[in-house]
Protein backbone atom coordinates (compact mmCIF):
# COMPACT_ATOMS: atom_id res chain seq x y z
CA UNK A 1 0.00 0.00 0.00
CA UNK A 2 1.05 3.62 -0.51
CA UNK A 3 1.23 5.55 2.75
CA UNK A 4 1.33 9.06 1.35
CA UNK A 5 0.99 11.13 -1.81
CA UNK A 6 2.06 14.59 -2.90
CA UNK A 7 -0.65 16.18 -0.75
CA UNK A 8 -0.09 14.27 2.52
CA UNK A 9 0.75 16.41 5.56
CA UNK A 10 2.77 15.16 8.54
CA UNK A 11 3.91 16.74 11.78
CA UNK A 12 7.70 17.04 12.01
CA UNK A 13 9.58 18.82 14.79
CA UNK A 14 6.84 21.36 15.48
CA UNK A 15 5.87 22.05 11.86
CA UNK A 16 3.28 20.65 9.45
CA UNK A 17 5.00 19.73 6.21
CA UNK A 18 4.33 17.68 3.12
CA UNK A 19 5.47 14.08 3.57
CA UNK A 20 7.01 14.22 0.10
CA UNK A 21 9.22 17.13 1.18
CA UNK A 22 10.27 15.76 4.59
CA UNK A 23 13.90 14.76 4.99
CA UNK A 24 15.94 12.84 7.52
CA UNK A 25 19.66 12.12 7.74
CA UNK A 26 21.38 8.81 7.09
CA UNK A 27 23.77 9.02 10.05
CA UNK A 28 21.52 8.50 13.08
CA UNK A 29 21.33 5.81 15.73
CA UNK A 30 17.71 5.20 14.81
CA UNK A 31 18.38 4.08 11.25
CA UNK A 32 21.58 2.21 12.01
CA UNK A 33 20.74 0.70 15.40
CA UNK A 34 16.94 0.81 15.74
CA UNK A 35 17.22 3.39 18.51
CA UNK A 36 13.76 4.97 18.33
CA UNK A 37 10.37 4.64 20.01
CA UNK A 38 6.92 4.79 18.52
CA UNK A 39 3.21 4.30 19.06
CA UNK A 40 0.43 2.80 17.01
CA UNK A 41 -2.87 4.65 17.48
CA UNK A 42 -6.20 4.44 15.70
CA UNK A 43 -8.85 7.02 14.98
CA UNK A 44 -12.41 6.21 14.01
CA UNK A 45 -15.12 8.13 12.20
CA UNK A 46 -18.16 8.47 14.43
CA UNK A 47 -21.77 8.20 13.32
CA UNK A 48 -22.15 11.98 13.63
CA UNK A 49 -19.25 12.51 11.20
CA UNK A 50 -16.69 13.53 13.81
CA UNK A 51 -13.36 11.75 14.30
CA UNK A 52 -12.35 10.14 17.58
CA UNK A 53 -8.83 9.06 18.54
CA UNK A 54 -9.04 5.92 20.67
CA UNK A 55 -7.30 6.31 24.04
CA UNK A 56 -4.83 9.02 22.94
CA UNK A 57 -3.77 9.86 26.50
CA UNK A 58 -2.77 6.25 27.26
CA UNK A 59 -0.82 6.00 24.01
CA UNK A 60 1.04 9.28 24.43
CA UNK A 61 1.81 8.59 28.07
CA UNK A 62 3.36 5.31 26.94
CA UNK A 63 5.35 7.10 24.23
CA UNK A 64 6.81 9.45 26.84
CA UNK A 65 7.61 6.49 29.10
CA UNK A 66 9.26 4.64 26.21
CA UNK A 67 11.44 7.65 25.39
CA UNK A 68 12.45 7.94 29.04
CA UNK A 69 13.23 4.22 29.23
CA UNK A 70 15.64 4.56 26.28
CA UNK A 71 17.19 7.82 27.55
CA UNK A 72 15.85 9.77 24.59
CA UNK A 73 15.40 13.53 25.17
CA UNK A 74 11.72 14.35 24.67
CA UNK A 75 9.77 17.39 25.83
CA UNK A 76 6.36 17.23 24.13
CA UNK A 77 3.38 16.98 26.48
CA UNK A 78 0.44 14.64 25.99
CA UNK A 79 -1.80 17.61 25.25
CA UNK A 80 0.56 19.02 22.61
CA UNK A 81 0.75 15.66 20.86
CA UNK A 82 -3.03 15.23 20.82
CA UNK A 83 -3.48 18.69 19.31
CA UNK A 84 -0.88 17.90 16.64
CA UNK A 85 -2.54 14.56 15.88
CA UNK A 86 -5.96 16.19 15.48
CA UNK A 87 -4.47 18.63 12.97
CA UNK A 88 -2.70 15.89 10.99
CA UNK A 89 -5.99 14.00 10.73
CA UNK A 90 -7.89 17.12 9.72
CA UNK A 91 -5.27 18.28 7.20
CA UNK A 92 -5.40 14.88 5.51
CA UNK A 93 -9.19 14.52 5.75
CA UNK A 94 -8.83 11.25 7.64
CA UNK A 95 -11.47 9.64 9.82
CA UNK A 96 -10.74 5.92 10.09
CA UNK A 97 -6.97 6.05 10.25
CA UNK A 98 -3.83 4.54 11.71
CA UNK A 99 -1.58 7.07 13.44
CA UNK A 100 2.17 6.58 13.86
CA UNK A 101 4.08 8.94 16.21
CA UNK A 102 7.83 8.32 16.13
CA UNK A 103 10.65 9.69 18.29
CA UNK A 104 14.02 9.25 16.60
CA UNK A 105 17.58 10.43 17.01
CA UNK A 106 19.70 13.04 15.19
CA UNK A 107 22.95 12.30 13.38
CA UNK A 108 25.14 10.39 15.82
CA UNK A 109 27.11 7.34 14.74
CA UNK A 110 28.58 6.78 18.21
CA UNK A 111 26.95 5.18 21.24
CA UNK A 112 27.05 8.48 23.11
CA UNK A 113 23.74 9.96 24.34
CA UNK A 114 21.85 12.35 22.10
CA UNK A 115 21.09 15.86 23.28
CA UNK A 116 17.95 16.18 21.12
CA UNK A 117 15.38 13.93 19.49
CA UNK A 118 13.29 14.39 16.37
CA UNK A 119 9.53 13.80 16.50
CA UNK A 120 7.03 13.08 13.76
CA UNK A 121 3.35 12.13 13.57
CA UNK A 122 2.08 10.43 10.44
CA UNK A 123 -1.34 8.99 9.60
CA UNK A 124 -2.86 6.92 6.83
CA UNK A 125 -5.88 4.77 6.04
CA UNK A 126 -5.37 1.15 7.07
CA UNK A 127 -7.56 -1.92 7.33
CA UNK A 128 -7.16 -4.25 10.36
CA UNK A 129 -3.49 -5.20 10.45
CA UNK A 130 -4.09 -8.97 10.46
CA UNK A 131 -7.19 -8.87 8.27
CA UNK A 132 -10.67 -9.87 9.39
CA UNK A 133 -10.78 -13.62 8.83
CA UNK A 134 -9.83 -16.13 11.51
CA UNK A 135 -6.09 -16.75 11.68
CA UNK A 136 -4.05 -19.89 11.21
CA UNK A 137 -1.30 -19.36 13.79
CA UNK A 138 1.94 -21.26 14.41
CA UNK A 139 4.24 -21.32 17.41
CA UNK A 140 7.37 -19.51 16.28
CA UNK A 141 10.92 -20.76 16.66
CA UNK A 142 11.75 -17.17 17.65
CA UNK A 143 11.40 -16.07 21.26
CA UNK A 144 10.67 -12.67 22.75
CA UNK A 145 13.83 -10.83 23.88
CA UNK A 146 15.17 -11.39 27.37
CA UNK A 147 13.79 -8.58 29.61
CA UNK A 148 17.25 -8.26 31.16
CA UNK A 149 18.66 -7.39 27.75
CA UNK A 150 16.10 -4.74 26.75
CA UNK A 151 13.60 -2.30 28.21
CA UNK A 152 10.93 -4.77 27.21
CA UNK A 153 7.99 -2.57 28.24
CA UNK A 154 9.16 0.22 25.91
CA UNK A 155 7.69 0.27 22.41
CA UNK A 156 11.13 0.52 20.81
CA UNK A 157 11.71 0.23 17.08
CA UNK A 158 14.64 -2.18 17.33
CA UNK A 159 12.58 -4.73 19.25
CA UNK A 160 10.44 -5.27 16.17
CA UNK A 161 13.18 -6.93 14.13
CA UNK A 162 12.27 -9.91 16.32
CA UNK A 163 8.62 -9.47 15.33
CA UNK A 164 9.36 -9.21 11.63
CA UNK A 165 11.47 -12.37 11.64
CA UNK A 166 8.77 -14.35 13.44
CA UNK A 167 6.05 -13.13 11.09
CA UNK A 168 8.16 -13.88 8.01
CA UNK A 169 8.77 -17.42 9.29
CA UNK A 170 5.07 -18.07 9.82
CA UNK A 171 4.02 -16.77 6.42
CA UNK A 172 6.76 -18.72 4.65
CA UNK A 173 5.30 -21.88 6.20
CA UNK A 174 1.77 -21.08 5.04
CA UNK A 175 0.38 -19.62 8.27
CA UNK A 176 -1.20 -16.22 8.78
CA UNK A 177 0.78 -15.19 11.85
CA UNK A 178 3.19 -16.31 14.55
CA UNK A 179 2.90 -16.78 18.28
CA UNK A 180 6.19 -16.15 20.08
CA UNK A 181 7.20 -17.72 23.36
CA UNK A 182 9.27 -16.04 26.05
CA UNK A 183 12.79 -17.05 27.07
CA UNK A 184 11.34 -19.71 29.41
CA UNK A 185 9.19 -21.28 26.69
CA UNK A 186 5.85 -19.86 27.83
CA UNK A 187 3.38 -18.30 25.37
CA UNK A 188 4.02 -14.56 25.09
CA UNK A 189 2.49 -12.59 22.23
CA UNK A 190 2.14 -12.12 18.50
CA UNK A 191 4.70 -10.07 16.55
CA UNK A 192 2.51 -7.00 17.10
CA UNK A 193 -0.36 -7.99 19.38
CA UNK A 194 -1.20 -9.51 22.75
CA UNK A 195 -2.71 -12.95 23.33
CA UNK A 196 -5.80 -14.35 25.08
CA UNK A 197 -7.34 -17.80 25.11
CA UNK A 198 -10.73 -18.96 26.33
CA UNK A 199 -11.62 -22.05 28.35
CA UNK A 200 -14.97 -22.80 30.01
CA UNK A 201 -16.15 -19.20 29.72
CA UNK A 202 -12.97 -17.76 31.28
CA UNK A 203 -10.09 -15.92 29.63
CA UNK A 204 -6.36 -16.40 30.18
CA UNK A 205 -3.56 -14.08 29.08
CA UNK A 206 0.22 -14.09 29.65
CA UNK A 207 1.27 -12.25 32.78
CA UNK A 208 3.31 -9.07 32.50
CA UNK A 209 7.08 -9.33 32.56
CA UNK A 210 8.00 -10.74 29.16
CA UNK A 211 5.35 -8.98 27.06
CA UNK A 212 4.46 -5.46 25.95
CA UNK A 213 1.72 -4.15 28.29
CA UNK A 214 -0.71 -3.48 25.48
CA UNK A 215 -3.35 -0.76 25.65
CA UNK A 216 -5.82 -2.95 23.76
CA UNK A 217 -4.96 -5.80 26.14
CA UNK A 218 -5.90 -3.54 29.06
CA UNK A 219 -9.09 -2.56 27.22
CA UNK A 220 -10.07 -6.22 26.76
CA UNK A 221 -9.56 -6.80 30.49
CA UNK A 222 -11.80 -3.78 31.19
CA UNK A 223 -14.47 -5.19 28.86
CA UNK A 224 -14.32 -8.54 30.63
CA UNK A 225 -14.73 -6.86 34.01
CA UNK A 226 -17.82 -5.03 32.75
CA UNK A 227 -19.26 -8.29 31.33
CA UNK A 228 -18.45 -10.33 34.42
CA UNK A 229 -15.97 -12.54 32.54
CA UNK A 230 -13.11 -13.86 34.65
CA UNK A 231 -9.60 -13.10 33.36
CA UNK A 232 -6.50 -14.80 34.72
CA UNK A 233 -3.00 -13.48 33.99
CA UNK A 234 -0.52 -16.35 34.23
CA UNK A 235 2.23 -18.30 32.53
CA UNK A 236 1.12 -21.08 30.18
CA UNK A 237 2.53 -23.04 27.26
CA UNK A 238 1.19 -23.14 23.75
CA UNK A 239 0.41 -26.83 24.32
CA UNK A 240 -2.00 -25.82 27.10
CA UNK A 241 -3.92 -23.83 24.49
CA UNK A 242 -4.57 -26.82 22.22
CA UNK A 243 -7.68 -27.88 24.13
CA UNK A 244 -9.02 -24.34 24.49
CA UNK A 245 -12.44 -23.19 23.33
CA UNK A 246 -11.06 -20.17 21.42
CA UNK A 247 -8.13 -17.77 21.23
CA UNK A 248 -7.47 -14.32 19.86
CA UNK A 249 -4.84 -11.64 19.34
CA UNK A 250 -5.55 -8.02 20.21
CA UNK A 251 -3.76 -4.77 19.48
CA UNK A 252 -4.46 -1.30 18.20
CA UNK A 253 -3.58 -2.23 14.63
CA UNK A 254 -5.03 -5.76 14.76
CA UNK A 255 -8.03 -4.82 16.94
CA UNK A 256 -9.52 -8.17 18.18
CA UNK A 257 -9.00 -11.07 15.77
CA UNK A 258 -9.72 -14.73 16.46
CA UNK A 259 -7.75 -17.88 15.70
CA UNK A 260 -8.92 -20.61 13.35
CA UNK A 261 -6.19 -22.92 14.65
CA UNK A 262 -2.88 -23.03 16.51
CA UNK A 263 -0.19 -25.30 15.08
CA UNK A 264 -2.95 -26.86 12.95
CA UNK A 265 -4.94 -27.69 16.09
CA UNK A 266 -8.54 -26.41 15.82
CA UNK A 267 -10.40 -24.97 18.80
CA UNK A 268 -13.28 -26.62 20.62
CA UNK A 269 -15.91 -23.97 19.88
CA UNK A 270 -16.97 -22.28 16.70
CA UNK A 271 -15.75 -18.67 16.88
CA UNK A 272 -19.29 -17.28 16.61
CA UNK A 273 -20.35 -19.32 19.67
CA UNK A 274 -17.47 -18.18 21.87
CA UNK A 275 -17.19 -15.60 24.62
CA UNK A 276 -14.23 -14.24 22.64
CA UNK A 277 -16.56 -13.34 19.75
CA UNK A 278 -18.71 -11.34 22.17
CA UNK A 279 -15.61 -9.45 23.32
CA UNK A 280 -14.69 -8.74 19.71
CA UNK A 281 -18.11 -7.23 19.05
CA UNK A 282 -18.09 -5.16 22.25
CA UNK A 283 -14.64 -3.82 21.32
CA UNK A 284 -15.87 -2.84 17.84
CA UNK A 285 -18.76 -0.92 19.40
CA UNK A 286 -16.51 0.69 22.02
CA UNK A 287 -14.07 2.27 19.58
CA UNK A 288 -16.81 4.05 17.66
CA UNK A 289 -18.95 5.12 20.63
C-alpha positions as CSV (number, residue, x, y, z in Angstrom):
1,X,0.0,0.0,0.0
2,X,1.1,3.6,-0.5
3,X,1.2,5.6,2.7
4,X,1.3,9.1,1.3
5,X,1.0,11.1,-1.8
6,X,2.1,14.6,-2.9
7,X,-0.7,16.2,-0.7
8,X,-0.1,14.3,2.5
9,X,0.7,16.4,5.6
10,X,2.8,15.2,8.5
11,X,3.9,16.7,11.8
12,X,7.7,17.0,12.0
13,X,9.6,18.8,14.8
14,X,6.8,21.4,15.5
15,X,5.9,22.0,11.9
16,X,3.3,20.6,9.5
17,X,5.0,19.7,6.2
18,X,4.3,17.7,3.1
19,X,5.5,14.1,3.6
20,X,7.0,14.2,0.1
21,X,9.2,17.1,1.2
22,X,10.3,15.8,4.6
23,X,13.9,14.8,5.0
24,X,15.9,12.8,7.5
25,X,19.7,12.1,7.7
26,X,21.4,8.8,7.1
27,X,23.8,9.0,10.1
28,X,21.5,8.5,13.1
29,X,21.3,5.8,15.7
30,X,17.7,5.2,14.8
31,X,18.4,4.1,11.3
32,X,21.6,2.2,12.0
33,X,20.7,0.7,15.4
34,X,16.9,0.8,15.7
35,X,17.2,3.4,18.5
36,X,13.8,5.0,18.3
37,X,10.4,4.6,20.0
38,X,6.9,4.8,18.5
39,X,3.2,4.3,19.1
40,X,0.4,2.8,17.0
41,X,-2.9,4.7,17.5
42,X,-6.2,4.4,15.7
43,X,-8.8,7.0,15.0
44,X,-12.4,6.2,14.0
45,X,-15.1,8.1,12.2
46,X,-18.2,8.5,14.4
47,X,-21.8,8.2,13.3
48,X,-22.2,12.0,13.6
49,X,-19.3,12.5,11.2
50,X,-16.7,13.5,13.8
51,X,-13.4,11.8,14.3
52,X,-12.3,10.1,17.6
53,X,-8.8,9.1,18.5
54,X,-9.0,5.9,20.7
55,X,-7.3,6.3,24.0
56,X,-4.8,9.0,22.9
57,X,-3.8,9.9,26.5
58,X,-2.8,6.3,27.3
59,X,-0.8,6.0,24.0
60,X,1.0,9.3,24.4
61,X,1.8,8.6,28.1
62,X,3.4,5.3,26.9
63,X,5.3,7.1,24.2
64,X,6.8,9.5,26.8
65,X,7.6,6.5,29.1
66,X,9.3,4.6,26.2
67,X,11.4,7.7,25.4
68,X,12.5,7.9,29.0
69,X,13.2,4.2,29.2
70,X,15.6,4.6,26.3
71,X,17.2,7.8,27.6
72,X,15.8,9.8,24.6
73,X,15.4,13.5,25.2
74,X,11.7,14.3,24.7
75,X,9.8,17.4,25.8
76,X,6.4,17.2,24.1
77,X,3.4,17.0,26.5
78,X,0.4,14.6,26.0
79,X,-1.8,17.6,25.3
80,X,0.6,19.0,22.6
81,X,0.7,15.7,20.9
82,X,-3.0,15.2,20.8
83,X,-3.5,18.7,19.3
84,X,-0.9,17.9,16.6
85,X,-2.5,14.6,15.9
86,X,-6.0,16.2,15.5
87,X,-4.5,18.6,13.0
88,X,-2.7,15.9,11.0
89,X,-6.0,14.0,10.7
90,X,-7.9,17.1,9.7
91,X,-5.3,18.3,7.2
92,X,-5.4,14.9,5.5
93,X,-9.2,14.5,5.7
94,X,-8.8,11.3,7.6
95,X,-11.5,9.6,9.8
96,X,-10.7,5.9,10.1
97,X,-7.0,6.0,10.3
98,X,-3.8,4.5,11.7
99,X,-1.6,7.1,13.4
100,X,2.2,6.6,13.9
101,X,4.1,8.9,16.2
102,X,7.8,8.3,16.1
103,X,10.6,9.7,18.3
104,X,14.0,9.2,16.6
105,X,17.6,10.4,17.0
106,X,19.7,13.0,15.2
107,X,23.0,12.3,13.4
108,X,25.1,10.4,15.8
109,X,27.1,7.3,14.7
110,X,28.6,6.8,18.2
111,X,26.9,5.2,21.2
112,X,27.1,8.5,23.1
113,X,23.7,10.0,24.3
114,X,21.9,12.3,22.1
115,X,21.1,15.9,23.3
116,X,17.9,16.2,21.1
117,X,15.4,13.9,19.5
118,X,13.3,14.4,16.4
119,X,9.5,13.8,16.5
120,X,7.0,13.1,13.8
121,X,3.3,12.1,13.6
122,X,2.1,10.4,10.4
123,X,-1.3,9.0,9.6
124,X,-2.9,6.9,6.8
125,X,-5.9,4.8,6.0
126,X,-5.4,1.2,7.1
127,X,-7.6,-1.9,7.3
128,X,-7.2,-4.2,10.4
129,X,-3.5,-5.2,10.5
130,X,-4.1,-9.0,10.5
131,X,-7.2,-8.9,8.3
132,X,-10.7,-9.9,9.4
133,X,-10.8,-13.6,8.8
134,X,-9.8,-16.1,11.5
135,X,-6.1,-16.8,11.7
136,X,-4.0,-19.9,11.2
137,X,-1.3,-19.4,13.8
138,X,1.9,-21.3,14.4
139,X,4.2,-21.3,17.4
140,X,7.4,-19.5,16.3
141,X,10.9,-20.8,16.7
142,X,11.7,-17.2,17.6
143,X,11.4,-16.1,21.3
144,X,10.7,-12.7,22.7
145,X,13.8,-10.8,23.9
146,X,15.2,-11.4,27.4
147,X,13.8,-8.6,29.6
148,X,17.2,-8.3,31.2
149,X,18.7,-7.4,27.8
150,X,16.1,-4.7,26.8
151,X,13.6,-2.3,28.2
152,X,10.9,-4.8,27.2
153,X,8.0,-2.6,28.2
154,X,9.2,0.2,25.9
155,X,7.7,0.3,22.4
156,X,11.1,0.5,20.8
157,X,11.7,0.2,17.1
158,X,14.6,-2.2,17.3
159,X,12.6,-4.7,19.3
160,X,10.4,-5.3,16.2
161,X,13.2,-6.9,14.1
162,X,12.3,-9.9,16.3
163,X,8.6,-9.5,15.3
164,X,9.4,-9.2,11.6
165,X,11.5,-12.4,11.6
166,X,8.8,-14.4,13.4
167,X,6.1,-13.1,11.1
168,X,8.2,-13.9,8.0
169,X,8.8,-17.4,9.3
170,X,5.1,-18.1,9.8
171,X,4.0,-16.8,6.4
172,X,6.8,-18.7,4.6
173,X,5.3,-21.9,6.2
174,X,1.8,-21.1,5.0
175,X,0.4,-19.6,8.3
176,X,-1.2,-16.2,8.8
177,X,0.8,-15.2,11.8
178,X,3.2,-16.3,14.5
179,X,2.9,-16.8,18.3
180,X,6.2,-16.1,20.1
181,X,7.2,-17.7,23.4
182,X,9.3,-16.0,26.1
183,X,12.8,-17.1,27.1
184,X,11.3,-19.7,29.4
185,X,9.2,-21.3,26.7
186,X,5.8,-19.9,27.8
187,X,3.4,-18.3,25.4
188,X,4.0,-14.6,25.1
189,X,2.5,-12.6,22.2
190,X,2.1,-12.1,18.5
191,X,4.7,-10.1,16.6
192,X,2.5,-7.0,17.1
193,X,-0.4,-8.0,19.4
194,X,-1.2,-9.5,22.7
195,X,-2.7,-13.0,23.3
196,X,-5.8,-14.4,25.1
197,X,-7.3,-17.8,25.1
198,X,-10.7,-19.0,26.3
199,X,-11.6,-22.1,28.4
200,X,-15.0,-22.8,30.0
201,X,-16.1,-19.2,29.7
202,X,-13.0,-17.8,31.3
203,X,-10.1,-15.9,29.6
204,X,-6.4,-16.4,30.2
205,X,-3.6,-14.1,29.1
206,X,0.2,-14.1,29.7
207,X,1.3,-12.3,32.8
208,X,3.3,-9.1,32.5
209,X,7.1,-9.3,32.6
210,X,8.0,-10.7,29.2
211,X,5.4,-9.0,27.1
212,X,4.5,-5.5,26.0
213,X,1.7,-4.2,28.3
214,X,-0.7,-3.5,25.5
215,X,-3.3,-0.8,25.7
216,X,-5.8,-2.9,23.8
217,X,-5.0,-5.8,26.1
218,X,-5.9,-3.5,29.1
219,X,-9.1,-2.6,27.2
220,X,-10.1,-6.2,26.8
221,X,-9.6,-6.8,30.5
222,X,-11.8,-3.8,31.2
223,X,-14.5,-5.2,28.9
224,X,-14.3,-8.5,30.6
225,X,-14.7,-6.9,34.0
226,X,-17.8,-5.0,32.7
227,X,-19.3,-8.3,31.3
228,X,-18.5,-10.3,34.4
229,X,-16.0,-12.5,32.5
230,X,-13.1,-13.9,34.6
231,X,-9.6,-13.1,33.4
232,X,-6.5,-14.8,34.7
233,X,-3.0,-13.5,34.0
234,X,-0.5,-16.3,34.2
235,X,2.2,-18.3,32.5
236,X,1.1,-21.1,30.2
237,X,2.5,-23.0,27.3
238,X,1.2,-23.1,23.7
239,X,0.4,-26.8,24.3
240,X,-2.0,-25.8,27.1
241,X,-3.9,-23.8,24.5
242,X,-4.6,-26.8,22.2
243,X,-7.7,-27.9,24.1
244,X,-9.0,-24.3,24.5
245,X,-12.4,-23.2,23.3
246,X,-11.1,-20.2,21.4
247,X,-8.1,-17.8,21.2
248,X,-7.5,-14.3,19.9
249,X,-4.8,-11.6,19.3
250,X,-5.5,-8.0,20.2
251,X,-3.8,-4.8,19.5
252,X,-4.5,-1.3,18.2
253,X,-3.6,-2.2,14.6
254,X,-5.0,-5.8,14.8
255,X,-8.0,-4.8,16.9
256,X,-9.5,-8.2,18.2
257,X,-9.0,-11.1,15.8
258,X,-9.7,-14.7,16.5
259,X,-7.8,-17.9,15.7
260,X,-8.9,-20.6,13.4
261,X,-6.2,-22.9,14.6
262,X,-2.9,-23.0,16.5
263,X,-0.2,-25.3,15.1
264,X,-3.0,-26.9,12.9
265,X,-4.9,-27.7,16.1
266,X,-8.5,-26.4,15.8
267,X,-10.4,-25.0,18.8
268,X,-13.3,-26.6,20.6
269,X,-15.9,-24.0,19.9
270,X,-17.0,-22.3,16.7
271,X,-15.8,-18.7,16.9
272,X,-19.3,-17.3,16.6
273,X,-20.4,-19.3,19.7
274,X,-17.5,-18.2,21.9
275,X,-17.2,-15.6,24.6
276,X,-14.2,-14.2,22.6
277,X,-16.6,-13.3,19.7
278,X,-18.7,-11.3,22.2
279,X,-15.6,-9.5,23.3
280,X,-14.7,-8.7,19.7
281,X,-18.1,-7.2,19.1
282,X,-18.1,-5.2,22.3
283,X,-14.6,-3.8,21.3
284,X,-15.9,-2.8,17.8
285,X,-18.8,-0.9,19.4
286,X,-16.5,0.7,22.0
287,X,-14.1,2.3,19.6
288,X,-16.8,4.1,17.7
289,X,-19.0,5.1,20.6
